Amino acid sequence: MHKHQNILITGPTGAGKTYVACAIAEQACERQYTVRYYRLSRLLDGLNSGKLDGSYQKQLLALSKKALLIIDDWGMEKLTQEQSSHLLDVLEDRYQESSTIVISQLPVKEWYNMISSATIADALLDRLIHNGHRIELAGESMRKLAQSDHLG
């Protein structure tokens, strides 16, 4: 894992996106890097709660210190202005300091449309995409293939 790199993993459901990200995370852990995995909805729920209970800045600091942050299920729903702003805070603190992996069924070209604020979308995606390597997976769901092996 090279410092300060983002990896954007896209592809259909079950194609192995999370598997690939977790394999990279395991490699990072073996090399003594700190890693944290979140589903996007849970990360945003936690940040929203942090705004309410006063722990928001502490959460941002903790996230900024992780060498690798994995955000799964990107693009499952359109982000509100507040969610987009929270995510920008996270990525701004991590920009050029640490690595982030984003996992999504949506092709990267469709990410802009999932962010309600065009200004925040520009800033957020600029920090992710222009400092990122893309891995685009294709094929059948591994779950579906495994099930057909058991039935066959």
C-alpha positions in Angstrom: 0.0 0.0 0.0 1.5 3.3 -1.0 0.8 6.3 1.2 -1.9 8.8 0.2 -3.6 6.7 -2.5 -7.3 6.2 -3.0 -8.7 3.1 -4.6 -12.2 3.2 -6.1 -13.6 -0.3 -6.6 -16.8 -0.6 -8.7 -18.8 -3.4 -10.1 -22.1 -5.3 -9.9 -23.5 -6.9 -6.7 -21.5 -9.9 -5.6 -18.6 -9.4 -8.0 -16.0 -9.4 -5.2 -15.6 -5.6 -4.5 -15.7 -5.9 -0.7 -13.5 -9.1 -0.9 -10.8 -7.2 -2.8 -11.0 -4.2 -0.4 -10.7 -6.5 2.6 -7.7 -8.3 1.0 -6.0 -5.0 0.7 -6.9 -4.1 4.2 -5.5 -7.4 5.5 -2.3 -6.7 3.7 -2.2 -3.2 5.3 -2.8 -4.7 8.8 0.1 -7.2 8.3 2.3 -4.2 7.5 1.2 -2.5 10.8 -1.0 0.1 9.2 -4.2 1.1 11.0 -7.4 0.2 9.1 -11.1 1.0 9.6 -14.1 -0.4 7.6 -17.5 1.3 7.4 -20.7 0.9 5.4 -21.3 4.5 4.2 -24.7 4.7 5.9 -23.3 3.7 9.3 -20.4 6.1 9.0 -22.8 9.0 8.2 -25.1 8.0 11.1 -22.2 8.0 13.5 -21.1 11.4 12.3 -24.6 12.8 12.6 -24.8 11.5 16.1 -21.4 13.1 16.8 -22.8 16.5 15.7 -25.6 16.1 18.2 -23.6 14.8 21.2 -20.5 17.0 20.7 -18.1 14.1 19.6 -18.0 15.1 15.9 -14.5 16.7 16.0 -13.1 13.7 18.0 -14.6 11.3 15.4 -13.0 13.3 12.6 -9.6 13.2 14.3 -9.9 9.5 14.9 -10.8 8.9 11.2 -8.0 11.1 10.0 -5.4 9.0 12.0 -6.4 5.7 10.3 -3.9 4.9 7.5 -6.6 3.2 5.5 -10.3 3.9 5.6 -12.7 1.7 3.7 -16.1 3.0 2.8 -18.5 0.4 1.4 -21.9 0.7 -0.2 -21.2 4.1 -1.7 -24.1 5.4 -3.8 -26.9 3.2 -2.3 -28.9 6.4 -1.8 -28.5 10.1 -2.6 -26.7 12.0 0.1 -28.3 15.0 1.8 -26.5 18.3 2.0 -25.6 17.5 5.7 -24.3 14.0 4.8 -22.3 15.4 1.9 -20.8 18.0 4.2 -19.8 15.4 6.8 -18.2 13.2 4.2 -16.3 16.2 2.8 -15.0 16.9 6.3 -13.7 13.3 6.6 -12.1 13.3 3.2 -10.6 16.7 3.6 -8.9 15.7 6.8 -7.5 12.6 5.1 -6.5 14.2 1.8 -2.8 13.6 1.0 -2.4 12.2 4.5 -3.8 8.7 4.3 -5.5 6.2 2.0 -9.2 5.6 1.3 -10.9 2.8 -0.5 -14.5 3.4 -1.8 -16.6 0.5 -2.9 -19.7 1.1 -5.1 -22.0 -0.6 -7.5 -22.3 2.7 -9.3 -19.8 3.5 -12.0 -17.6 6.5 -10.9 -19.1 8.7 -13.6 -22.5 8.5 -11.8 -21.1 9.5 -8.3 -21.7 13.2 -8.9 -25.4 12.7 -9.2 -25.7 11.0 -5.8 -24.5 14.2 -4.0 -27.2 16.8 -3.5 -24.9 19.8 -3.5 -23.0 20.5 -6.7 -20.4 22.5 -4.9 -19.7 19.8 -2.3 -19.8 17.1 -5.0 -17.1 19.0 -6.9 -14.9 19.3 -3.8 -15.5 15.8 -2.5 -15.0 14.0 -5.8 -11.9 16.1 -6.6 -10.3 14.7 -3.4 -11.3 11.1 -4.2 -11.1 10.6 -7.9 -8.0 12.6 -8.9 -5.9 10.9 -6.3 -7.4 7.5 -7.0 -6.8 4.2 -8.8 -9.8 2.5 -10.3 -10.6 -1.1 -10.1 -13.7 -2.1 -12.1 -15.0 -5.6 -11.6 -17.4 -7.4 -13.8 -19.1 -10.8 -14.0 -21.7 -12.8 -12.1 -22.4 -12.6 -8.4 -19.9 -14.9 -6.6 -22.9 -15.8 -4.2 -24.9 -16.8 -7.2 -22.1 -18.8 -8.7 -21.4 -20.5 -5.3 -25.1 -21.4 -5.0 -25.2 -22.9 -8.5 -22.1 -25.0 -7.6 -24.0 -26.4 -4.6 -27.1 -27.2 -6.7 -25.2 -28.7 -9.6 
